[in-house]
Amino acid sequence: MPALTAAPLLTRTPEQRRLALWHGGCALAAAGLAVISMQLGGVMDQAAGLPIKAALVLMTAPGLLGLLLLVSDRHRDRVLALGGWCLAATSASALSGGLTGPLAGLLVLPVSAGLMLGGWKWG
């Protein structure tokens, strides 16, 4: 089995690098928001804030998994990445109170992920 090298990562197209950068940025934003919310105190210190913290940490997963598109970027991989965004956003929204909770806006992220992953070009 050949050893993995960084050479294939450097030969990616600009679209693939933008896609990875977008996923990494989303993961970094979710992680930053989770760290900030844990430092704020107030409601977040109570047991009621635990599901919101878990939801924010959960939202880092699809961004990190989207970085794997740098290694393997096939149609199946993009569909799995979009499914990860849908699952994480739905779970995070449910953990934080559903459509009336503070993280309901995260339900828009799978739409933007779908546009970044190619959207209408899949047909």
N, C-alpha and C positions, 0 to 999 in steps of 0.2 A: 504494500500500500504506500503510495507516495505521501511525503510529508506535506502538510499544509503550509503554504507560503503566503506572503502578503501581495505577491505579484498579481493574482487574479482580482484582488480588491482594487488595485490601481487601474485596471483596465475596464472598469465599469463606466457606463455612459453617464453623461451629466444628469440625465433624468433619474438614474438609479442612485446617484450620489445625493441629489436633492431629496429623493424619497427617504433615504436613510437619515439625512439631516433633519427632515421634518419629524420622523419617528423619534429620533434622539431628542429633539427639542421638546416634543410632547412628554416624553418620559422625564426629562429634566424639569419641566414645568410642574408636572404632577408631584414629583419628589420634592421640589422646592415648596410647593403649597402644603404638602404633608408636614414638612419640617417646620414651616412657619406656623401652621395651625397647632402643632404640638408645643411650640414655644409661647404662644399667646396667653394661654391660661383661660380663666373664666369658665365658660360653658365647656370648653374642650377638656378641662381637668376632671369633669364629672364623668360618671360611667356612661351618661348619655352621649358623650362625645366620642366614645370608643368606636361605634360603627362608622362615624364620619372619618376618623383616622384610618380605619381599615379600608374604607372605600377609596380614599386618596392614595394609599399605598397600592391598592389593587390596580389603580389606573396607570401605574408605571409599567405594569407587565406588558401590555400590547405595544407600547413604545419601544421597550427593550427587545421584544420579540421581532418587531419590525426591522430592527437592525440586522437581523439574520438574512434579510433580503439582499444584503451585500454579498453574501456567500452563495445563496441559491435564489434566483429570481425567475421562477416559472409561474405560469398561470395558477397552478395549484397552491403555490406558496403565497401568492397575493390574496387568493380566496381565503386561505387560512388566517392570514393577517387581518383581513376584514372581519372574519368571524370572531377573532380575538377582541377586536375593538368593540363589536356588538355585545359580546358576552361581558366584557369588563365594564362598559358604560351602563348596561342594564343592571348588572350586579351592584355597581357603585351607587346608582340612583336608588335602587331598592334598599340598600343598606342605610341610606341617608334619609329615608322618608318618602320615597316614591316621587311622583310628579309634583308634589307640593313641598318636597324637601329642598335643602340648600344646594344640592348637587344635581338637580334635575337638568341643568344646562349641559351636563356631560353627555346627555343623550344625543346631542348634535354632533359629537365627535366622530361616530361611525360614518356620517354623511361626508364630513370633510376628509376622513380617511379614504372613503370610497373614491372621492374625486382625486385625491393624491395618488391612489393606487391605479388609476387609469380610467375609472368611471365608464364612460360611454365607449371606450376603445375595446372592451372585452367581447362585444358581440360578434 
